[in-house]
């Protein structure tokens, strides 16, 4: 009779739940198959895509508005850290 040596390597969380994930995906796929055959894909997906497309300009505007503030904070942070290092080097030991 053969003996099998078990590895003691740490297992990732995804590997631990792999079977549960696969069973869940299979269940969803089996439940969605009959519905997909009965409905028109363009009627169900088109409104979702139109809503996502309508959100894109708003998201881009938000990014454009936030970038200057992020750049200013980065420059101020750099200057403060630079001056802090200079003052740390000038500290006199008592």
N, C-alpha and C positions, 0 to 999 in steps of 0.2 A: 504494500500500500504506500502511495506517495504522500509526502507531507508538503504542504504549501506554506511558504514563509510570507507573513503579512508585513507590508511596508508600514513604517511608522511616520511617514511624511504627513505634514498637515494638509487637510483637505479644505478646499475653498468652499465658501457658502453656496456658490452656484452648483458645485459638484454634489453637495449634500442634497440639494433640492431638485436635482436634474429630473428624476422620475416624476415628481409631482408636477413640474413645469411641463414635461412632455404629455402627461395625462391631461392636464388642463388645456393645453393647445389642441390636443386631439379631440377633446370634448367640444371645444368652441368650433373647431373645423367641421365636426360632424353635425353640429346644430346649425351652422351657418350655410351648409351646402344646400338644403332644400329651399331656404329663403332666397339664396342667390339665384336659384333656377327660376323662381317665380317673379322676381322683380327685374326692372330695367336698370342696368348699372349706371346709365347716364342720368336717370332721374334721381338716383340716390346719392351719387358722388358729386354731381355738378353743383348743387347748392353749397356743399361743404367747401369745394375748391373756390367758389366765388367769394365765400366769406373769408377764407384764408387770403386770397388775393386782395380783398378790400382792406385787410389788416396790415399788409406789407408797408404801404406808405406811412402809416402811423408809427410802426416800429422803427422805420428808417428815420423819421423825424425825431423820435425819442433818442435814438443813438446819436444823431447829429447834435441835438441839444445837450447831451451829457458829455460828449468828448471834450469840449473846451474846459469844462469844470474839472474833469479828470486831469487834463494836462496842467492846469493851473495848480491843482493840489500836488501833483507830482513835482513840479518845479519848486514850489514853496517847501515841500518836504525835503527835497535835495538841499536847498539853501540852508534850512534849519539844521539838518544833520551835518552839513559841511562846517557851519559856524560852531556847532557843538563840539566837533572833533578839534577844531582850532583852539577853542577855550579849554578843552580837556588837556591838550598838550601844553598850554601856558600855565596850568595850575602849578602853584609853588608848594613844595613839600614843607611842612612846618615841623 
